[in-house]
């Protein structure tokens, strides 16, 4: 794994695979204190990862932001 520092924060490039398709997602922040990982919906939709009816949503909280997370 190759870490890149930007504004003293560590970033990596990750490969995400789903349904036999794969994409490379650059500039992913490495947050060692996070309990889960969140990727932008407009990025992962490229390989077919989309919310479906009945998916459970969870709130993710951080300093200054609140985001929704889909349960797998």
SESE-471200 format. One record per residue: residue in three letters; x, y, z of N, C-alpha, C in turn. Coordinates in steps of 0.02 Angstrom, whole numbers, plus 50000, padded with zeros to 5 digits. Atoms other than C-alpha are relative to their C-alpha. Layout:
<nodes>
alaXYZXYZXYZ/...
</nodes>
This chain:
<nodes>
unk500434994150000500005000050000500455006250000/unk499624993850005500675017049952499595005750028/unk500344994349969500165031550065500275006549970/unk499824993350022500165049350001499755005050052/unk500224995049952500115063850122499775006349964/unk500274993750026499035078950081499735003750061/unk500194996149941498835092450213500104995850064/unk499825004449944499655080050335499494994450013/unk500475005549995498265067250304500194994549951/unk499805005550044498585049750232499454998049952/unk500465002150052497745044950068500294994149963/unk499815005850040497785028949965499544999649939/unk500435002050055497085022349802499764993050015/unk500275006649986495915007549824499654997249938/unk500385003450052495204994749704499364997450030/unk500665002349977493344991249726499724995449947/unk500275004950047492614975649647499294998150021/unk500695001949987490774971049631499714997149936/unk500345003150057489824959349515500464998749940/unk499535001550054491384954849415500305006149967/unk499724993850027491814973149381500425003350054/unk499554996849952493184983249462500165007149979/unk499774993150014493635001749476500555001750050/unk499484997349957495095010949550499755006750026/unk500234993849969494625024649673500605003650032/unk499424996449973496015037349703499805004750057/unk500074994949948496235049249850499504998150055/unk500435002349945495365038849985500365001450066/unk499704998449935495705045750159500034993950045/unk499925005449952496385033050282499855002850069/unk500214997749934495475035950446500054994150048/unk499885005749955496185024050577499514999850058/unk500475000049945494865029250703499284998649978/unk500685001150025493365025550592499804992650007/unk500265006849993492275010250621499804997049933/unk500205002650066491825008750436500285004649946/unk499754996250057492245015150263499415002449958/unk500524997250042491185026350153500315002249934/unk499794997950066491365028849966499435004049969/unk500514995850032490445041849861499574995849954/unk500485003750041488875034849779500125001149926/unk499904998650071489275043449614500624996649972/unk499415003750022490925033849607499834992549992/unk500125007350002490335016149649499414998049956/unk500545001650046488775017349540500284997749933/unk499685002050063489985014949394500064992449993/unk499955007350003490124996549441499374996550026/unk500645003049984488314993849489499824999950074/unk500184999749929488344997349676499515005750009/unk500534995149992486695006249706499544997850058/unk500485001949948485445006949850499394996649969/unk500605003550023483984995149830499455000750052/unk500554999649952482254995549908500114994850055/unk499925004449943482334988050081500695000250032/unk499344999349969484174992350112499935004150064/unk500004996249938484474998250290500515005749995/unk499554994349999485245015550309500205001650072/unk499744998349934486325020850455500335006949996/unk499674993549997486975037850509500744999050018/unk499294999749982488845040850512500145007150022/unk499864993349974489445055450616500765001050003/unk499304998149994491095064450612500035007350019/unk499924993049981491785081250656499745004449944/unk500274995350048490705093750565499554997149947/unk500415002950054489755081350456499594994250026/unk500415006049988488385068250459499854997149931/unk500125003250064488245055750316499574993850011/unk500395006249997487085041150278500434994349973/unk499635005950022487835023750261499504994449987/unk500435005750016486985009050176500294993750031/unk499775006349971487084992650271500064994749946/unk499905005350050487774978050169499634993950021/
</nodes>
